[in-house]
Amino acid sequence: MANIRVMIVDDHPLFRQGLRRAVETRPELHVVAEADDGELALRLAQEIQPEVIVLDINLPSRNGIQVAQEIKRKMPQTGVILLTGYHDDQQALHAIRAGANAYFSKDVTPQRLVEAIQQVNSGKWIIGDQIMGGEEIASWLVNRLERMGAPGVSEEEQFIPLSRREMEILHYTARGQSNKEIARALRISEQTVKNHLSSILRKLPARDRTEAAVYALRHGWIRLQDTGREAAQPEK
C-alpha cells in the first residue's frame, strides 16, 4: 500500500499527541506536520502538501471550516477530515460544503480514524457510518439543502453562464472525477482542467468544486445519470 503523508491540526497538545499515536499505528501512514492554529495550518499545508489533513473545527486565528475551505481552494486533491467536540447535522453540512471529505466527532475510535484517512485518500467522503463516492455525496448535499428549505430557482438563475467545456468539466466533477481523470477523459492537460475550474468558481456562487457541482445539480444544468457529452450545454 502506498505511503500517505498526514498533517494533524489541533490546539490541544495532548489530543494532538493522541492523534499522532493513532495514525502511526499503521506503517503506511506518516505524520509529516502538526499545527495548533488555523493560519499555521494553512502555511504548513502549502509548504508540505500532505495527502490528508486531520483538522479540528475549533482553532485559534481561523476555524476549521475556514481552513478546510482555503485548503480545498488551493489544493483540491488534498483530503480533509474535520473533527468536532460535538456532532451536529447542520455543522456536518457546512463542513462538507466547505470541502471536507469526512466529518467525525472527537470520540471517533483510533481504528475508525485510520480507516477514514485511507478512504479519504482514495477519494471517498465519509459522514458517520456513510462512505460515499462523488455521485453519492452530491446527492447527499442536494437532499440536505432541500430539507433546509432551499429556495427555488429564480428566472435570472435559469441563465447558464458557463461554456460548453466548463459544463463538461463540472459534470465530471459531480461524478467525483479527479483533475487527472477529467483531463484524460477530455484529452486536455490537467492545467487546463484547473484553469476551467477556477473560471467556474469565479462565475458561480460557489466556494469549491463540490459546491459548484451541487449548484449545477440543484439548478438542473447537469444530471448524474448523463454522460459527460450529454450534460454539456451550448457555448455561451
C-alpha positions as CSV (number, residue, x, y, z in Angstrom):
1,M,0.0,0.0,0.0
2,A,1.3,3.5,-0.9
3,N,2.5,5.8,1.9
4,I,0.1,8.5,3.0
5,R,1.5,11.7,4.4
6,V,-0.7,13.1,7.1
7,M,-0.9,16.5,8.8
8,I,-2.6,17.0,12.2
9,V,-4.1,20.3,13.3
10,D,-5.4,20.7,16.9
11,D,-4.7,23.3,19.6
12,H,-4.7,20.8,22.4
13,P,-1.2,19.2,22.7
14,L,-2.4,16.0,24.5
15,F,-5.2,15.4,21.9
16,R,-2.7,16.1,19.1
17,Q,-0.3,13.6,20.6
18,G,-3.1,11.0,20.8
19,L,-3.9,11.6,17.1
20,R,-0.3,11.1,16.1
21,R,-0.1,7.9,18.0
22,A,-3.3,6.6,16.4
23,V,-2.1,7.5,12.9
24,E,1.3,6.0,13.4
25,T,-0.1,2.6,14.3
26,R,-0.1,1.9,10.6
27,P,3.2,1.7,8.8
28,E,1.8,3.3,5.6
29,L,0.7,6.4,7.4
30,H,3.3,9.1,8.3
31,V,2.6,12.3,10.3
32,V,4.7,14.9,8.4
33,A,3.5,18.1,10.2
34,E,1.5,19.4,13.2
35,A,-0.1,22.7,13.8
36,D,-2.0,24.3,16.6
37,D,-3.9,27.2,14.8
38,G,-5.6,27.8,11.5
39,E,-3.1,30.3,10.0
40,L,-0.1,28.0,10.7
41,A,-2.1,25.0,9.3
42,L,-2.6,26.9,6.0
43,R,1.1,27.8,5.7
44,L,2.4,24.3,6.5
45,A,-0.2,22.7,4.2
46,Q,1.0,24.7,1.2
47,E,4.7,24.1,2.1
48,I,4.4,20.3,2.8
49,Q,1.5,19.3,0.6
50,P,0.2,16.4,2.7
51,E,-2.2,13.9,1.2
52,V,-4.6,14.1,4.1
53,I,-5.2,16.7,6.9
54,V,-6.9,15.8,10.2
55,L,-8.3,19.1,11.3
56,D,-10.1,20.3,14.4
57,I,-13.1,22.6,13.8
58,N,-12.4,24.9,16.8
59,L,-9.0,26.6,16.2
60,P,-7.3,29.9,17.1
61,S,-6.9,32.5,14.3
62,R,-9.1,30.6,11.8
63,N,-11.6,27.9,12.5
64,G,-11.5,24.5,10.8
65,I,-14.3,25.3,8.4
66,Q,-12.4,28.3,7.1
67,V,-9.1,26.4,6.9
68,A,-10.8,23.5,5.0
69,Q,-12.3,25.9,2.5
70,E,-9.0,27.6,1.8
71,I,-7.1,24.3,1.6
72,K,-9.6,22.9,-0.9
73,R,-9.4,26.1,-3.0
74,K,-5.6,25.9,-3.2
75,M,-5.1,22.2,-3.0
76,P,-8.3,20.4,-4.2
77,Q,-6.7,17.0,-4.2
78,T,-5.8,17.1,-0.5
79,G,-8.2,15.1,1.7
80,V,-9.6,16.9,4.7
81,I,-11.0,15.2,7.8
82,L,-12.8,17.5,10.2
83,L,-13.1,16.7,13.9
84,T,-15.6,18.3,16.3
85,G,-16.2,18.1,20.0
86,Y,-19.9,17.6,19.4
87,H,-22.0,16.2,16.4
88,D,-24.4,18.5,14.7
89,D,-26.2,17.7,11.4
90,Q,-26.1,21.4,10.3
91,Q,-22.4,21.6,11.1
92,A,-21.8,18.4,9.1
93,L,-23.5,20.1,6.1
94,H,-21.3,23.2,6.5
95,A,-18.2,21.0,6.7
96,I,-18.9,19.2,3.5
97,R,-19.9,22.3,1.7
98,A,-16.5,23.9,2.8
99,G,-14.7,21.0,1.1
100,A,-14.2,18.5,3.9
101,N,-14.1,14.8,2.8
102,A,-15.1,13.5,6.2
103,Y,-16.7,14.7,9.5
104,F,-16.4,13.0,12.8
105,S,-16.9,13.8,16.5
106,K,-13.8,13.6,18.6
107,D,-15.0,10.3,20.2
108,V,-14.2,8.5,16.9
109,T,-12.1,5.4,17.6
110,P,-8.4,5.3,16.6
111,Q,-9.1,2.4,14.3
112,R,-12.0,4.2,12.5
113,L,-9.9,7.4,12.1
114,V,-7.1,5.4,10.5
115,E,-9.6,3.7,8.1
116,A,-11.0,7.1,7.3
117,I,-7.6,8.5,6.4
118,Q,-7.1,5.7,3.9
119,Q,-10.7,6.0,2.5
120,V,-10.4,9.8,2.1
121,N,-7.0,9.4,0.4
122,S,-8.7,7.0,-2.1
123,G,-11.3,9.7,-3.0
124,K,-14.2,8.9,-0.7
125,W,-16.4,11.1,1.5
126,I,-17.5,10.0,5.0
127,I,-20.2,11.2,7.3
128,G,-20.8,8.9,10.3
129,D,-21.3,5.4,9.0
130,Q,-21.8,6.5,5.4
131,I,-18.9,6.1,3.0
132,M,-19.8,7.8,-0.3
133,G,-18.4,8.4,-3.8
134,G,-18.7,11.6,-5.9
135,E,-22.3,10.9,-7.0
136,E,-23.5,9.9,-3.6
137,I,-22.0,13.0,-1.8
138,A,-23.5,15.3,-4.4
139,S,-27.0,13.7,-3.9
140,W,-26.5,13.9,-0.1
141,L,-25.8,17.6,-0.3
142,V,-28.8,18.2,-2.5
143,N,-31.1,16.3,-0.2
144,R,-29.8,18.2,2.9
145,L,-30.1,21.5,1.2
146,E,-33.7,20.7,0.1
147,R,-34.6,19.6,3.7
148,M,-33.4,23.0,4.9
149,G,-35.9,24.7,2.6
150,A,-33.5,25.9,-0.1
151,P,-35.3,28.5,-2.3
152,G,-36.4,27.7,-5.8
153,V,-34.7,28.8,-9.0
154,S,-35.4,32.4,-10.0
155,E,-35.9,33.4,-13.6
156,E,-32.5,35.1,-13.5
157,E,-30.8,31.9,-12.3
158,Q,-32.1,29.9,-15.3
159,F,-29.3,31.6,-17.4
160,I,-26.2,29.3,-17.5
161,P,-23.1,31.4,-17.5
162,L,-20.7,28.5,-18.3
163,S,-19.2,27.4,-21.6
164,R,-19.7,24.0,-23.1
165,R,-16.3,22.8,-21.9
166,E,-16.9,24.2,-18.4
167,M,-20.2,22.3,-18.2
168,E,-18.4,19.1,-19.3
169,I,-15.8,19.6,-16.6
170,L,-18.4,20.4,-14.0
171,H,-20.3,17.2,-14.9
172,Y,-17.2,15.0,-14.4
173,T,-16.6,16.9,-11.1
174,A,-20.1,16.0,-9.9
175,R,-19.3,12.3,-10.6
176,G,-16.2,12.6,-8.3
177,Q,-13.6,12.5,-11.0
178,S,-10.1,13.9,-10.2
179,N,-8.4,16.6,-12.4
180,K,-6.2,13.9,-13.9
181,E,-9.2,11.7,-14.7
182,I,-11.1,14.6,-16.3
183,A,-8.1,15.6,-18.3
184,R,-7.7,12.0,-19.6
185,A,-11.4,11.8,-20.5
186,L,-11.5,15.1,-22.3
187,R,-8.0,14.7,-23.8
188,I,-6.7,18.0,-22.3
189,S,-4.0,18.8,-19.8
190,E,-4.5,18.9,-16.1
191,Q,-3.6,22.5,-16.0
192,T,-6.3,23.3,-18.5
193,V,-8.8,21.5,-16.2
194,K,-7.6,23.6,-13.3
195,N,-7.9,26.8,-15.3
196,H,-11.5,25.9,-16.2
197,L,-12.4,25.0,-12.6
198,S,-11.0,28.4,-11.5
199,S,-13.2,30.1,-14.1
200,I,-16.2,28.1,-12.9
201,L,-15.7,29.2,-9.3
202,R,-15.4,32.8,-10.4
203,K,-18.7,32.6,-12.3
204,L,-20.8,30.7,-9.8
205,P,-21.7,31.5,-6.1
206,A,-19.6,28.5,-5.1
207,R,-16.5,28.3,-2.9
208,D,-15.2,25.0,-4.1
209,R,-15.6,22.3,-6.8
210,T,-18.2,20.3,-4.8
211,E,-20.4,23.3,-4.1
212,A,-20.2,24.2,-7.8
213,A,-21.3,20.7,-8.8
214,V,-24.2,20.8,-6.2
215,Y,-25.2,24.3,-7.5
216,A,-25.4,22.9,-11.1
217,L,-27.3,19.8,-10.0
218,R,-29.9,21.9,-8.0
219,H,-30.5,24.1,-11.0
220,G,-30.9,21.2,-13.4
221,W,-27.8,22.2,-15.5
222,I,-26.4,18.7,-15.2
223,R,-27.7,15.2,-14.3
224,L,-25.6,12.5,-12.7
225,Q,-27.1,9.8,-15.0
226,D,-26.0,11.6,-18.2
227,T,-22.6,11.1,-19.9
228,G,-20.1,14.0,-20.0
229,R,-21.0,14.9,-23.6
230,E,-24.8,14.7,-23.0
231,A,-24.5,17.0,-19.9
232,A,-22.7,19.7,-21.9
233,Q,-24.5,22.9,-22.8
234,P,-24.1,25.1,-25.9
235,E,-21.3,27.6,-25.9
236,K,-22.3,31.0,-24.5
